[in-house]
Amino acid sequence: MEQMETVLSRLSEIESAAVSLEEKAIEQKKEIAAKYKEKTKAFDAEMDSQTEEKLKTLNAKLKAEAENELLKMRLETERELGAIEQEYRQNHEKLAEGIFRRMIGE
């Protein structure tokens, strides 16, 4: 009987040790999961920051390109208007006379 109690006592100790190991494993698993979650969160924040910075840079570049293109268009329009005005100043009498002749049917 004493041997049976010794065996049962030993089994109880083994079970307690196994439960303790299992609890430690669960706790370690939680710690690892928490660290992984923190690292994932930090990584996501870094990626968001980098993406936002790249978007700002790209938007600034696109804005500068658009402004440059608009300036080119404005200069070209002004040049064309200047050429039209010069043509008119030089030839307005001929143009008016041509219009007048068409109106009267000559």
C-alpha atoms as one frame of an Amber mdcrd trajectory, in Angstrom:
protein
   0.000   0.000   0.000   2.832   2.320   0.789   4.215   1.764  -2.691   0.842
   2.670  -4.170   0.810   5.935  -2.212   4.359   6.640  -3.353   3.390   5.977
  -6.980   0.267   8.135  -6.647   2.259  10.876  -4.959   4.888  10.718  -7.703
   2.174  10.800 -10.407   0.621  13.806  -8.709   4.003  15.569  -8.695   4.499
  14.744 -12.368   1.030  16.031 -13.198   1.674  19.233 -11.234   4.961  19.708
 -13.071   3.245  19.077 -16.418   0.489  21.587 -15.589   3.121  24.095 -14.502
   5.056  23.600 -17.762   1.854  23.937 -19.739   0.990  27.195 -17.931   4.495
  28.529 -18.592   4.177  27.568 -22.260   0.818  29.361 -22.487   2.318  32.443
 -20.816   5.318  32.397 -23.177   2.962  32.003 -26.124   1.030  35.084 -24.945
   4.273  37.053 -24.544   5.459  36.044 -28.019   2.058  36.971 -29.479   2.177
  40.355 -27.721   5.718  41.029 -29.014   4.678  39.982 -32.514   1.666  42.272
 -32.305   3.894  45.185 -31.179   6.377  44.532 -33.985   3.551  44.297 -36.515
   2.076  47.553 -35.232   5.479  49.280 -35.409   6.058  47.915 -38.910   2.629
  49.107 -40.048   3.272  52.550 -38.555   6.645  52.750 -40.320   5.088  51.679
 -43.628   2.296  54.238 -43.202   4.870  56.930 -42.471   6.996  56.006 -45.479
   3.947  55.800 -47.731   2.712  59.189 -46.563   6.155  60.712 -47.137   6.331
  59.217 -50.638   2.835  60.506 -51.396   3.787  63.996 -50.216   6.891  63.922
 -52.415   4.934  62.628 -55.392   2.167  65.209 -54.904   4.736  68.001 -54.683
   6.417  66.739 -57.858   3.102  66.468 -59.710   2.067  69.929 -58.536   5.366
  71.405 -59.721   4.995  69.655 -63.088   1.418  70.916 -63.442   2.462  74.475
 -62.579   5.341  74.245 -65.046   3.008  72.970 -67.779   0.505  75.723 -66.989
   3.263  78.337 -67.218   4.331  76.950 -70.604   0.737  77.073 -71.831   0.322
  80.633 -70.543   3.534  81.753 -72.261   2.516  80.063 -75.523  -0.927  81.683
 -75.357   0.606  85.092 -74.696   3.011  84.565 -77.596   0.172  83.606 -79.927
  -1.954  86.549 -78.781   1.002  88.849 -79.348   1.435  87.491 -82.862  -2.292
  87.964 -83.561  -2.196  91.524 -82.205   0.866  92.335 -84.285  -0.806  90.858
 -87.390  -3.872  92.968 -86.659  -1.837  96.170 -86.108   0.050  95.653 -89.342
  -2.854  94.558 -91.469  -6.033  95.857 -89.853  -6.852  98.183 -92.765  -6.440
  95.346 -95.303  -8.499  93.009 -93.139 -11.256  95.575 -92.656 -11.309  96.335
 -96.355 -11.500  92.609 -97.193 -14.409  92.145 -94.786 -16.139  95.201 -96.190
 -15.746  93.949 -99.786 -17.201  90.549 -98.856 -20.129  92.233 -97.201 -20.950
  94.337-100.221 -20.379  91.469-102.579 -17.265  92.441-104.449
